[in-house]
Amino acid sequence: MLLGEIFQVALQAIRANKLRSFLTMLGIIIEVGAIITMVTLGSGAQKAVQARLQARGPALLTNYPGQ
């Protein structure tokens, strides 16, 4: 099959199953949005924790070997 034929068959399938195509696109859009939101929240939380640790100073954690 040529690339043009494959494209035409794909478009015909999308037109034949409009509701299924719409729901698939909606699911993909929601999933991408959720992933972006979770990555953003994780990054923000990481920066907040780093800021709190830096505010306490360099002597926050002490390590005593053998205890």
Predicted model as a PDB file, atoms N, CA, C, CB and O in Angstrom, pLDDT in the B-factor column:
MODEL        1                                                                  
ATOM      1  N   MET A   1       0.837  -1.185   0.000  1.00 72.00           N  
ATOM      2  CA  MET A   1       0.000   0.000   0.000  1.00 72.00           C  
ATOM      3  C   MET A   1       0.875   1.239   0.000  1.00 72.00           C  
ATOM      4  CB  MET A   1      -0.949   0.003   1.209  1.00 72.00           C  
ATOM      5  O   MET A   1       1.936   1.283   0.623  1.00 72.00           O  
ATOM      6  N   LEU A   2       0.414   2.206  -0.692  1.00 93.00           N  
ATOM      7  CA  LEU A   2       1.113   3.481  -0.688  1.00 93.00           C  
ATOM      8  C   LEU A   2       0.717   4.290   0.537  1.00 93.00           C  
ATOM      9  CB  LEU A   2       0.815   4.268  -1.972  1.00 93.00           C  
ATOM     10  O   LEU A   2      -0.306   4.029   1.171  1.00 93.00           O  
ATOM     11  N   LEU A   3       1.525   5.254   0.851  1.00 93.00           N  
ATOM     12  CA  LEU A   3       1.262   6.080   2.024  1.00 93.00           C  
ATOM     13  C   LEU A   3      -0.074   6.813   1.889  1.00 93.00           C  
ATOM     14  CB  LEU A   3       2.401   7.088   2.233  1.00 93.00           C  
ATOM     15  O   LEU A   3      -0.806   6.959   2.868  1.00 93.00           O  
ATOM     16  N   GLY A   4      -0.389   7.269   0.683  1.00 92.00           N  
ATOM     17  CA  GLY A   4      -1.663   7.958   0.455  1.00 92.00           C  
ATOM     18  C   GLY A   4      -2.861   7.064   0.698  1.00 92.00           C  
ATOM     19  O   GLY A   4      -3.865   7.508   1.255  1.00 92.00           O  
ATOM     20  N   GLU A   5      -2.768   5.798   0.281  1.00 95.00           N  
ATOM     21  CA  GLU A   5      -3.862   4.850   0.503  1.00 95.00           C  
ATOM     22  C   GLU A   5      -4.052   4.567   1.985  1.00 95.00           C  
ATOM     23  CB  GLU A   5      -3.599   3.545  -0.249  1.00 95.00           C  
ATOM     24  O   GLU A   5      -5.178   4.490   2.477  1.00 95.00           O  
ATOM     25  N   ILE A   6      -2.945   4.415   2.682  1.00 95.00           N  
ATOM     26  CA  ILE A   6      -3.020   4.162   4.121  1.00 95.00           C  
ATOM     27  C   ILE A   6      -3.699   5.330   4.820  1.00 95.00           C  
ATOM     28  CB  ILE A   6      -1.614   3.927   4.711  1.00 95.00           C  
ATOM     29  O   ILE A   6      -4.529   5.131   5.707  1.00 95.00           O  
ATOM     30  N   PHE A   7      -3.349   6.541   4.425  1.00 94.00           N  
ATOM     31  CA  PHE A   7      -3.948   7.735   5.005  1.00 94.00           C  
ATOM     32  C   PHE A   7      -5.443   7.787   4.720  1.00 94.00           C  
ATOM     33  CB  PHE A   7      -3.264   8.992   4.467  1.00 94.00           C  
ATOM     34  O   PHE A   7      -6.225   8.133   5.605  1.00 94.00           O  
ATOM     35  N   GLN A   8      -5.855   7.449   3.497  1.00 95.00           N  
ATOM     36  CA  GLN A   8      -7.276   7.455   3.136  1.00 95.00           C  
ATOM     37  C   GLN A   8      -8.055   6.409   3.917  1.00 95.00           C  
ATOM     38  CB  GLN A   8      -7.443   7.212   1.639  1.00 95.00           C  
ATOM     39  O   GLN A   8      -9.167   6.682   4.369  1.00 95.00           O  
ATOM     40  N   VAL A   9      -7.496   5.221   4.084  1.00 95.00           N  
ATOM     41  CA  VAL A   9      -8.164   4.174   4.850  1.00 95.00           C  
ATOM     42  C   VAL A   9      -8.310   4.599   6.308  1.00 95.00           C  
ATOM     43  CB  VAL A   9      -7.385   2.847   4.752  1.00 95.00           C  
ATOM     44  O   VAL A   9      -9.346   4.357   6.928  1.00 95.00           O  
ATOM     45  N   ALA A  10      -7.281   5.229   6.851  1.00 92.00           N  
ATOM     46  CA  ALA A  10      -7.347   5.697   8.237  1.00 92.00           C  
ATOM     47  C   ALA A  10      -8.430   6.755   8.398  1.00 92.00           C  
ATOM     48  CB  ALA A  10      -5.988   6.259   8.682  1.00 92.00           C  
ATOM     49  O   ALA A  10      -9.179   6.726   9.375  1.00 92.00           O  
ATOM     50  N   LEU A  11      -8.524   7.679   7.465  1.00 93.00           N  
ATOM     51  CA  LEU A  11      -9.566   8.714   7.537  1.00 93.00           C  
ATOM     52  C   LEU A  11     -10.956   8.115   7.414  1.00 93.00           C  
ATOM     53  CB  LEU A  11      -9.358   9.759   6.443  1.00 93.00           C  
ATOM     54  O   LEU A  11     -11.881   8.559   8.094  1.00 93.00           O  
ATOM     55  N   GLN A  12     -11.117   7.121   6.565  1.00 95.00           N  
ATOM     56  CA  GLN A  12     -12.414   6.459   6.429  1.00 95.00           C  
ATOM     57  C   GLN A  12     -12.800   5.761   7.733  1.00 95.00           C  
ATOM     58  CB  GLN A  12     -12.383   5.443   5.269  1.00 95.00           C  
ATOM     59  O   GLN A  12     -13.964   5.792   8.135  1.00 95.00           O  
ATOM     60  N   ALA A  13     -11.836   5.138   8.386  1.00 93.00           N  
ATOM     61  CA  ALA A  13     -12.118   4.472   9.660  1.00 93.00           C  
ATOM     62  C   ALA A  13     -12.508   5.488  10.730  1.00 93.00           C  
ATOM     63  CB  ALA A  13     -10.897   3.658  10.123  1.00 93.00           C  
ATOM     64  O   ALA A  13     -13.391   5.229  11.548  1.00 93.00           O  
ATOM     65  N   ILE A  14     -11.854   6.632  10.721  1.00 92.00           N  
ATOM     66  CA  ILE A  14     -12.198   7.679  11.691  1.00 92.00           C  
ATOM     67  C   ILE A  14     -13.609   8.204  11.426  1.00 92.00           C  
ATOM     68  CB  ILE A  14     -11.172   8.840  11.630  1.00 92.00           C  
ATOM     69  O   ILE A  14     -14.382   8.409  12.361  1.00 92.00           O  
ATOM     70  N   ARG A  15     -13.939   8.417  10.173  1.00 94.00           N  
ATOM     71  CA  ARG A  15     -15.282   8.901   9.832  1.00 94.00           C  
ATOM     72  C   ARG A  15     -16.353   7.865  10.152  1.00 94.00           C  
ATOM     73  CB  ARG A  15     -15.350   9.273   8.352  1.00 94.00           C  
ATOM     74  O   ARG A  15     -17.458   8.229  10.555  1.00 94.00           O  
ATOM     75  N   ALA A  16     -16.050   6.595   9.982  1.00 95.00           N  
ATOM     76  CA  ALA A  16     -17.038   5.545  10.225  1.00 95.00           C  
ATOM     77  C   ALA A  16     -17.310   5.374  11.724  1.00 95.00           C  
ATOM     78  CB  ALA A  16     -16.560   4.217   9.620  1.00 95.00           C  
ATOM     79  O   ALA A  16     -18.417   5.003  12.114  1.00 95.00           O  
ATOM     80  N   ASN A  17     -16.324   5.638  12.546  1.00 94.00           N  
ATOM     81  CA  ASN A  17     -16.458   5.455  13.997  1.00 94.00           C  
ATOM     82  C   ASN A  17     -16.203   6.779  14.697  1.00 94.00           C  
ATOM     83  CB  ASN A  17     -15.476   4.365  14.520  1.00 94.00           C  
ATOM     84  O   ASN A  17     -15.211   6.929  15.409  1.00 94.00           O  
ATOM     85  N   LYS A  18     -17.086   7.729  14.499  1.00 94.00           N  
ATOM     86  CA  LYS A  18     -16.870   9.076  15.033  1.00 94.00           C  
ATOM     87  C   LYS A  18     -16.855   9.096  16.561  1.00 94.00           C  
ATOM     88  CB  LYS A  18     -17.949  10.019  14.520  1.00 94.00           C  
ATOM     89  O   LYS A  18     -15.987   9.731  17.161  1.00 94.00           O  
ATOM     90  N   LEU A  19     -17.799   8.411  17.191  1.00 96.00           N  
ATOM     91  CA  LEU A  19     -17.856   8.430  18.647  1.00 96.00           C  
ATOM     92  C   LEU A  19     -16.627   7.746  19.249  1.00 96.00           C  
ATOM     93  CB  LEU A  19     -19.138   7.747  19.139  1.00 96.00           C  
ATOM     94  O   LEU A  19     -16.036   8.254  20.202  1.00 96.00           O  
ATOM     95  N   ARG A  20     -16.253   6.617  18.705  1.00 95.00           N  
ATOM     96  CA  ARG A  20     -15.074   5.912  19.200  1.00 95.00           C  
ATOM     97  C   ARG A  20     -13.819   6.760  19.022  1.00 95.00           C  
ATOM     98  CB  ARG A  20     -14.910   4.567  18.479  1.00 95.00           C  
ATOM     99  O   ARG A  20     -12.964   6.807  19.906  1.00 95.00           O  
ATOM    100  N   SER A  21     -13.714   7.426  17.882  1.00 93.00           N  
ATOM    101  CA  SER A  21     -12.559   8.284  17.625  1.00 93.00           C  
ATOM    102  C   SER A  21     -12.527   9.462  18.595  1.00 93.00           C  
ATOM    103  CB  SER A  21     -12.581   8.791  16.177  1.00 93.00           C  
ATOM    104  O   SER A  21     -11.472   9.827  19.112  1.00 93.00           O  
ATOM    105  N   PHE A  22     -13.694  10.047  18.832  1.00 96.00           N  
ATOM    106  CA  PHE A  22     -13.775  11.172  19.762  1.00 96.00           C  
ATOM    107  C   PHE A  22     -13.380  10.749  21.169  1.00 96.00           C  
ATOM    108  CB  PHE A  22     -15.185  11.758  19.767  1.00 96.00           C  
ATOM    109  O   PHE A  22     -12.616  11.446  21.838  1.00 96.00           O  
ATOM    110  N   LEU A  23     -13.898   9.611  21.622  1.00 97.00           N  
ATOM    111  CA  LEU A  23     -13.584   9.151  22.970  1.00 97.00           C  
ATOM    112  C   LEU A  23     -12.104   8.797  23.112  1.00 97.00           C  
ATOM    113  CB  LEU A  23     -14.447   7.944  23.328  1.00 97.00           C  
ATOM    114  O   LEU A  23     -11.506   9.025  24.164  1.00 97.00           O  
ATOM    115  N   THR A  24     -11.523   8.245  22.063  1.00 95.00           N  
ATOM    116  CA  THR A  24     -10.095   7.936  22.095  1.00 95.00           C  
ATOM    117  C   THR A  24      -9.272   9.213  22.200  1.00 95.00           C  
ATOM    118  CB  THR A  24      -9.687   7.141  20.846  1.00 95.00           C  
ATOM    119  O   THR A  24      -8.343   9.287  23.004  1.00 95.00           O  
ATOM    120  N   MET A  25      -9.604  10.215  21.398  1.00 95.00           N  
ATOM    121  CA  MET A  25      -8.878  11.481  21.455  1.00 95.00           C  
ATOM    122  C   MET A  25      -9.058  12.149  22.811  1.00 95.00           C  
ATOM    123  CB  MET A  25      -9.347  12.419  20.339  1.00 95.00           C  
ATOM    124  O   MET A  25      -8.111  12.715  23.357  1.00 95.00           O  
ATOM    125  N   LEU A  26     -10.268  12.086  23.355  1.00 97.00           N  
ATOM    126  CA  LEU A  26     -10.527  12.675  24.663  1.00 97.00           C  
ATOM    127  C   LEU A  26      -9.708  11.984  25.751  1.00 97.00           C  
ATOM    128  CB  LEU A  26     -12.016  12.595  24.994  1.00 97.00           C  
ATOM    129  O   LEU A  26      -9.163  12.648  26.633  1.00 97.00           O  
ATOM    130  N   GLY A  27      -9.621  10.663  25.693  1.00 97.00           N  
ATOM    131  CA  GLY A  27      -8.820   9.923  26.663  1.00 97.00           C  
ATOM    132  C   GLY A  27      -7.350  10.280  26.581  1.00 97.00           C  
ATOM    133  O   GLY A  27      -6.689  10.426  27.609  1.00 97.00           O  
ATOM    134  N   ILE A  28      -6.834  10.423  25.375  1.00 97.00           N  
ATOM    135  CA  ILE A  28      -5.430  10.789  25.197  1.00 97.00           C  
ATOM    136  C   ILE A  28      -5.172  12.186  25.737  1.00 97.00           C  
ATOM    137  CB  ILE A  28      -5.032  10.710  23.715  1.00 97.00           C  
ATOM    138  O   ILE A  28      -4.167  12.416  26.409  1.00 97.00           O  
ATOM    139  N   ILE A  29      -6.067  13.114  25.450  1.00 98.00           N  
ATOM    140  CA  ILE A  29      -5.906  14.492  25.926  1.00 98.00           C  
ATOM    141  C   ILE A  29      -5.936  14.547  27.447  1.00 98.00           C  
ATOM    142  CB  ILE A  29      -7.005  15.396  25.345  1.00 98.00           C  
ATOM    143  O   ILE A  29      -5.121  15.240  28.056  1.00 98.00           O  
ATOM    144  N   ILE A  30      -6.867  13.824  28.068  1.00 98.00           N  
ATOM    145  CA  ILE A  30      -6.964  13.817  29.531  1.00 98.00           C  
ATOM    146  C   ILE A  30      -5.721  13.178  30.143  1.00 98.00           C  
ATOM    147  CB  ILE A  30      -8.234  13.064  29.990  1.00 98.00           C  
ATOM    148  O   ILE A  30      -5.200  13.664  31.147  1.00 98.00           O  
ATOM    149  N   GLU A  31      -5.248  12.091  29.541  1.00 97.00           N  
ATOM    150  CA  GLU A  31      -4.066  11.416  30.064  1.00 97.00           C  
ATOM    151  C   GLU A  31      -2.827  12.299  29.992  1.00 97.00           C  
ATOM    152  CB  GLU A  31      -3.824  10.127  29.303  1.00 97.00           C  
ATOM    153  O   GLU A  31      -2.055  12.359  30.949  1.00 97.00           O  
ATOM    154  N   VAL A  32      -2.629  12.976  28.882  1.00 98.00           N  
ATOM    155  CA  VAL A  32      -1.475  13.866  28.743  1.00 98.00           C  
ATOM    156  C   VAL A  32      -1.566  15.005  29.757  1.00 98.00           C  
ATOM    157  CB  VAL A  32      -1.388  14.431  27.303  1.00 98.00           C  
ATOM    158  O   VAL A  32      -0.565  15.379  30.369  1.00 98.00           O  
ATOM    159  N   GLY A  33      -2.762  15.551  29.931  1.00 97.00           N  
ATOM    160  CA  GLY A  33      -2.944  16.614  30.916  1.00 97.00           C  
ATOM    161  C   GLY A  33      -2.651  16.146  32.332  1.00 97.00           C  
ATOM    162  O   GLY A  33      -2.054  16.879  33.121  1.00 97.00           O  
ATOM    163  N   ALA A  34      -3.071  14.927  32.656  1.00 98.00           N  
ATOM    164  CA  ALA A  34      -2.822  14.385  33.995  1.00 98.00           C  
ATOM    165  C   ALA A  34      -1.334  14.164  34.227  1.00 98.00           C  
ATOM    166  CB  ALA A  34      -3.583  13.071  34.192  1.00 98.00           C  
ATOM    167  O   ALA A  34      -0.825  14.433  35.315  1.00 98.00           O  
ATOM    168  N   ILE A  35      -0.644  13.678  33.218  1.00 98.00           N  
ATOM    169  CA  ILE A  35       0.800  13.451  33.360  1.00 98.00           C  
ATOM    170  C   ILE A  35       1.531  14.768  33.551  1.00 98.00           C  
ATOM    171  CB  ILE A  35       1.359  12.710  32.131  1.00 98.00           C  
ATOM    172  O   ILE A  35       2.414  14.872  34.403  1.00 98.00           O  
ATOM    173  N   ILE A  36       1.172  15.770  32.767  1.00 98.00           N  
ATOM    174  CA  ILE A  36       1.803  17.086  32.901  1.00 98.00           C  
ATOM    175  C   ILE A  36       1.541  17.662  34.287  1.00 98.00           C  
ATOM    176  CB  ILE A  36       1.284  18.052  31.815  1.00 98.00           C  
ATOM    177  O   ILE A  36       2.439  18.243  34.897  1.00 98.00           O  
ATOM    178  N   THR A  37       0.319  17.507  34.789  1.00 98.00           N  
ATOM    179  CA  THR A  37      -0.024  18.011  36.119  1.00 98.00           C  
ATOM    180  C   THR A  37       0.780  17.305  37.201  1.00 98.00           C  
ATOM    181  CB  THR A  37      -1.519  17.838  36.385  1.00 98.00           C  
ATOM    182  O   THR A  37       1.297  17.958  38.108  1.00 98.00           O  
ATOM    183  N   MET A  38       0.894  15.988  37.120  1.00 98.00           N  
ATOM    184  CA  MET A  38       1.626  15.244  38.143  1.00 98.00           C  
ATOM    185  C   MET A  38       3.113  15.590  38.126  1.00 98.00           C  
ATOM    186  CB  MET A  38       1.436  13.741  37.940  1.00 98.00           C  
ATOM    187  O   MET A  38       3.728  15.710  39.186  1.00 98.00           O  
ATOM    188  N   VAL A  39       3.694  15.751  36.951  1.00 97.00           N  
ATOM    189  CA  VAL A  39       5.109  16.116  36.865  1.00 97.00           C  
ATOM    190  C   VAL A  39       5.326  17.508  37.446  1.00 97.00           C  
ATOM    191  CB  VAL A  39       5.603  16.061  35.400  1.00 97.00           C  
ATOM    192  O   VAL A  39       6.306  17.744  38.154  1.00 97.00           O  
ATOM    193  N   THR A  40       4.420  18.419  37.150  1.00 97.00           N  
ATOM    194  CA  THR A  40       4.530  19.783  37.669  1.00 97.00           C  
ATOM    195  C   THR A  40       4.404  19.806  39.194  1.00 97.00           C  
ATOM    196  CB  THR A  40       3.455  20.682  37.038  1.00 97.00           C  
ATOM    197  O   THR A  40       5.174  20.485  39.873  1.00 97.00           O  
ATOM    198  N   LEU A  41       3.430  19.060  39.731  1.00 97.00           N  
ATOM    199  CA  LEU A  41       3.273  19.005  41.185  1.00 97.00           C  
ATOM    200  C   LEU A  41       4.496  18.383  41.855  1.00 97.00           C  
ATOM    201  CB  LEU A  41       2.018  18.211  41.553  1.00 97.00           C  
ATOM    202  O   LEU A  41       4.937  18.862  42.900  1.00 97.00           O  
ATOM    203  N   GLY A  42       5.039  17.338  41.275  1.00 96.00           N  
ATOM    204  CA  GLY A  42       6.233  16.705  41.838  1.00 96.00           C  
ATOM    205  C   GLY A  42       7.422  17.636  41.832  1.00 96.00           C  
ATOM    206  O   GLY A  42       8.187  17.683  42.795  1.00 96.00           O  
ATOM    207  N   SER A  43       7.581  18.370  40.761  1.00 96.00           N  
ATOM    208  CA  SER A  43       8.689  19.322  40.669  1.00 96.00           C  
ATOM    209  C   SER A  43       8.529  20.444  41.690  1.00 96.00           C  
ATOM    210  CB  SER A  43       8.778  19.907  39.251  1.00 96.00           C  
ATOM    211  O   SER A  43       9.502  20.854  42.323  1.00 96.00           O  
ATOM    212  N   GLY A  44       7.323  20.934  41.848  1.00 96.00           N  
ATOM    213  CA  GLY A  44       7.065  21.994  42.826  1.00 96.00           C  
ATOM    214  C   GLY A  44       7.308  21.523  44.248  1.00 96.00           C  
ATOM    215  O   GLY A  44       7.865  22.261  45.060  1.00 96.00           O  
ATOM    216  N   ALA A  45       6.895  20.293  44.559  1.00 95.00           N  
ATOM    217  CA  ALA A  45       7.117  19.748  45.899  1.00 95.00           C  
ATOM    218  C   ALA A  45       8.603  19.566  46.158  1.00 95.00           C  
ATOM    219  CB  ALA A  45       6.379  18.409  46.072  1.00 95.00           C  
ATOM    220  O   ALA A  45       9.078  19.833  47.262  1.00 95.00           O  
ATOM    221  N   GLN A  46       9.335  19.119  45.162  1.00 95.00           N  
ATOM    222  CA  GLN A  46      10.782  18.935  45.319  1.00 95.00           C  
ATOM    223  C   GLN A  46      11.464  20.271  45.594  1.00 95.00           C  
ATOM    224  CB  GLN A  46      11.387  18.277  44.061  1.00 95.00           C  
ATOM    225  O   GLN A  46      12.339  20.355  46.456  1.00 95.00           O  
ATOM    226  N   LYS A  47      11.073  21.306  44.874  1.00 95.00           N  
ATOM    227  CA  LYS A  47      11.667  22.624  45.093  1.00 95.00           C  
ATOM    228  C   LYS A  47      11.311  23.167  46.470  1.00 95.00           C  
ATOM    229  CB  LYS A  47      11.210  23.602  44.011  1.00 95.00           C  
ATOM    230  O   LYS A  47      12.132  23.833  47.101  1.00 95.00           O  
ATOM    231  N   ALA A  48      10.092  22.892  46.948  1.00 94.00           N  
ATOM    232  CA  ALA A  48       9.686  23.360  48.270  1.00 94.00           C  
ATOM    233  C   ALA A  48      10.506  22.676  49.367  1.00 94.00           C  
ATOM    234  CB  ALA A  48       8.186  23.105  48.489  1.00 94.00           C  
ATOM    235  O   ALA A  48      10.921  23.323  50.329  1.00 94.00           O  
ATOM    236  N   VAL A  49      10.734  21.384  49.223  1.00 91.00           N  
ATOM    237  CA  VAL A  49      11.532  20.661  50.220  1.00 91.00           C  
ATOM    238  C   VAL A  49      12.971  21.163  50.205  1.00 91.00           C  
ATOM    239  CB  VAL A  49      11.493  19.135  49.954  1.00 91.00           C  
ATOM    240  O   VAL A  49      13.571  21.357  51.263  1.00 91.00           O  
ATOM    241  N   GLN A  50      13.524  21.373  49.024  1.00 89.00           N  
ATOM    242  CA  GLN A  50      14.892  21.891  48.929  1.00 89.00           C  
ATOM    243  C   GLN A  50      15.004  23.267  49.559  1.00 89.00           C  
ATOM    244  CB  GLN A  50      15.342  21.949  47.472  1.00 89.00           C  
ATOM    245  O   GLN A  50      15.996  23.564  50.226  1.00 89.00           O  
ATOM    246  N   ALA A  51      14.005  24.106  49.357  1.00 90.00           N  
ATOM    247  CA  ALA A  51      14.030  25.446  49.946  1.00 90.00           C  
ATOM    248  C   ALA A  51      13.978  25.375  51.469  1.00 90.00           C  
ATOM    249  CB  ALA A  51      12.858  26.286  49.418  1.00 90.00           C  
ATOM    250  O   ALA A  51      14.657  26.142  52.151  1.00 90.00           O  
ATOM    251  N   ARG A  52      13.174  24.453  52.005  1.00 86.00           N  
ATOM    252  CA  ARG A  52      13.102  24.310  53.464  1.00 86.00           C  
ATOM    253  C   ARG A  52      14.425  23.816  54.033  1.00 86.00           C  
ATOM    254  CB  ARG A  52      11.974  23.346  53.854  1.00 86.00           C  
ATOM    255  O   ARG A  52      14.867  24.290  55.080  1.00 86.00           O  
ATOM    256  N   LEU A  53      15.055  22.874  53.356  1.00 81.00           N  
ATOM    257  CA  LEU A  53      16.330  22.362  53.848  1.00 81.00           C  
ATOM    258  C   LEU A  53      17.416  23.424  53.769  1.00 81.00           C  
ATOM    259  CB  LEU A  53      16.748  21.128  53.057  1.00 81.00           C  
ATOM    260  O   LEU A  53      18.247  23.517  54.672  1.00 81.00           O  
ATOM    261  N   GLN A  54      17.429  24.212  52.728  1.00 83.00           N  
ATOM    262  CA  GLN A  54      18.430  25.267  52.600  1.00 83.00           C  
ATOM    263  C   GLN A  54      18.201  26.373  53.621  1.00 83.00           C  
ATOM    264  CB  GLN A  54      18.413  25.846  51.189  1.00 83.00           C  
ATOM    265  O   GLN A  54      19.155  27.014  54.062  1.00 83.00           O  
ATOM    266  N   ALA A  55      16.963  26.603  53.998  1.00 83.00           N  
ATOM    267  CA  ALA A  55      16.675  27.649  54.981  1.00 83.00           C  
ATOM    268  C   ALA A  55      17.178  27.263  56.374  1.00 83.00           C  
ATOM    269  CB  ALA A  55      15.167  27.930  55.028  1.00 83.00           C  
ATOM    270  O   ALA A  55      17.474  28.139  57.186  1.00 83.00           O  
ATOM    271  N   ARG A  56      17.277  25.976  56.655  1.00 78.00           N  
ATOM    272  CA  ARG A  56      17.733  25.536  57.970  1.00 78.00           C  
ATOM    273  C   ARG A  56      19.242  25.597  58.123  1.00 78.00           C  
ATOM    274  CB  ARG A  56      17.261  24.137  58.232  1.00 78.00           C  
ATOM    275  O   ARG A  56      19.748  25.541  59.244  1.00 78.00           O  
ATOM    276  N   GLY A  57      19.956  25.707  57.046  1.00 74.00           N  
ATOM    277  CA  GLY A  57      21.401  25.850  57.130  1.00 74.00           C  
ATOM    278  C   GLY A  57      22.141  24.562  56.810  1.00 74.00           C  
ATOM    279  O   GLY A  57      21.531  23.507  56.640  1.00 74.00           O  
ATOM    280  N   PRO A  58      23.467  24.662  56.732  1.00 71.00           N  
ATOM    281  CA  PRO A  58      24.272  23.502  56.341  1.00 71.00           C  
ATOM    282  C   PRO A  58      24.453  22.465  57.447  1.00 71.00           C  
ATOM    283  CB  PRO A  58      25.614  23.963  55.885  1.00 71.00           C  
ATOM    284  O   PRO A  58      24.797  21.321  57.152  1.00 71.00           O  
ATOM    285  N   ALA A  59      24.235  22.827  58.700  1.00 63.00           N  
ATOM    286  CA  ALA A  59      24.467  21.914  59.813  1.00 63.00           C  
ATOM    287  C   ALA A  59      23.181  21.197  60.219  1.00 63.00           C  
ATOM    288  CB  ALA A  59      25.045  22.671  61.006  1.00 63.00           C  
ATOM    289  O   ALA A  59      23.033  20.816  61.380  1.00 63.00           O  
ATOM    290  N   LEU A  60      22.288  21.013  59.323  1.00 65.00           N  
ATOM    291  CA  LEU A  60      21.012  20.385  59.650  1.00 65.00           C  
ATOM    292  C   LEU A  60      21.198  18.907  59.986  1.00 65.00           C  
ATOM    293  CB  LEU A  60      20.030  20.542  58.486  1.00 65.00           C  
ATOM    294  O   LEU A  60      20.629  18.418  60.962  1.00 65.00           O  
ATOM    295  N   LEU A  61      21.975  18.207  59.201  1.00 69.00           N  
ATOM    296  CA  LEU A  61      22.162  16.778  59.402  1.00 69.00           C  
ATOM    297  C   LEU A  61      23.561  16.515  59.930  1.00 69.00           C  
ATOM    298  CB  LEU A  61      21.921  16.002  58.094  1.00 69.00           C  
ATOM    299  O   LEU A  61      24.552  16.980  59.367  1.00 69.00           O  
ATOM    300  N   THR A  62      23.623  15.775  60.999  1.00 70.00           N  
ATOM    301  CA  THR A  62      24.927  15.368  61.525  1.00 70.00           C  
ATOM    302  C   THR A  62      25.000  13.857  61.525  1.00 70.00           C  
ATOM    303  CB  THR A  62      25.165  15.930  62.955  1.00 70.00           C  
ATOM    304  O   THR A  62      24.016  13.174  61.806  1.00 70.00           O  
ATOM    305  N   ASN A  63      26.165  13.347  61.209  1.00 72.00           N  
ATOM    306  CA  ASN A  63      26.366  11.911  61.092  1.00 72.00           C  
ATOM    307  C   ASN A  63      27.503  11.504  62.003  1.00 72.00           C  
ATOM    308  CB  ASN A  63      26.655  11.501  59.629  1.00 72.00           C  
ATOM    309  O   ASN A  63      28.628  11.972  61.835  1.00 72.00           O  
ATOM    310  N   TYR A  64      27.228  10.636  62.970  1.00 81.00           N  
ATOM    311  CA  TYR A  64      28.231  10.149  63.897  1.00 81.00           C  
ATOM    312  C   TYR A  64      28.490   8.678  63.598  1.00 81.00           C  
ATOM    313  CB  TYR A  64      27.780  10.353  65.371  1.00 81.00           C  
ATOM    314  O   TYR A  64      27.612   7.843  63.816  1.00 81.00           O  
ATOM    315  N   PRO A  65      29.672   8.349  63.107  1.00 86.00           N  
ATOM    316  CA  PRO A  65      29.945   6.950  62.769  1.00 86.00           C  
ATOM    317  C   PRO A  65      30.030   6.087  64.038  1.00 86.00           C  
ATOM    318  CB  PRO A  65      31.258   6.839  61.960  1.00 86.00           C  
ATOM    319  O   PRO A  65      30.543   6.524  65.068  1.00 86.00           O  
ATOM    320  N   GLY A  66      29.525   4.878  63.939  1.00 79.00           N  
ATOM    321  CA  GLY A  66      29.607   3.933  65.032  1.00 79.00           C  
ATOM    322  C   GLY A  66      28.479   4.040  66.045  1.00 79.00           C  
ATOM    323  O   GLY A  66      28.489   3.306  67.034  1.00 79.00           O  
ATOM    324  N   GLN A  67      27.531   4.902  65.847  1.00 63.00           N  
ATOM    325  CA  GLN A  67      26.438   5.049  66.815  1.00 63.00           C  
ATOM    326  C   GLN A  67      25.120   4.631  66.202  1.00 63.00           C  
ATOM    327  CB  GLN A  67      26.345   6.493  67.317  1.00 63.00           C  
ATOM    328  O   GLN A  67      24.085   4.686  66.866  1.00 63.00           O  
TER     329      GLN A  67                                                      
ENDMDL                                                                          
END                                                                             
